[in-house]
Amino acid sequence: MPQFPDDAERRSLQNLIPAWKGGIDTVIVLPYRGYFAHRRSYKHLVVSADTRNNEDD
């Protein structure tokens, strides 16, 4: 089961600000392996746990 660090969003804040300004207001984390990110709609981004937890991606 993936772990979700409490500080992942704070560590990635500089990357999240443009996403919020671009209309994303919801990030959905699914239990996929490895890197995965897909903008499902104007407001929704789907990511894997690995992507959410890795501030370098």
Secondary structure in CASP SS format (residue, H / E / C, confidence):
PFRMAT SS
TARGET T0000
AUTHOR 0000-0000-0000
METHOD secondary structure of the structure
MODEL  1
M C 1.00
P C 1.00
Q C 1.00
F C 1.00
P C 1.00
D C 1.00
D C 1.00
A H 1.00
E H 1.00
R H 1.00
R H 1.00
S C 1.00
L H 1.00
Q H 1.00
N H 1.00
L H 1.00
I H 1.00
P H 1.00
A H 1.00
W H 1.00
K H 1.00
G C 1.00
G C 1.00
I C 1.00
D C 1.00
T E 1.00
V E 1.00
I E 1.00
V E 1.00
L E 1.00
P C 1.00
Y C 1.00
R C 1.00
G C 1.00
Y C 1.00
F C 1.00
A E 1.00
H E 1.00
R E 1.00
R C 1.00
S C 1.00
Y C 1.00
K C 1.00
H E 1.00
L E 1.00
V E 1.00
V E 1.00
S E 1.00
A H 1.00
D H 1.00
T H 1.00
R H 1.00
N H 1.00
N C 1.00
E C 1.00
D C 1.00
D C 1.00
END
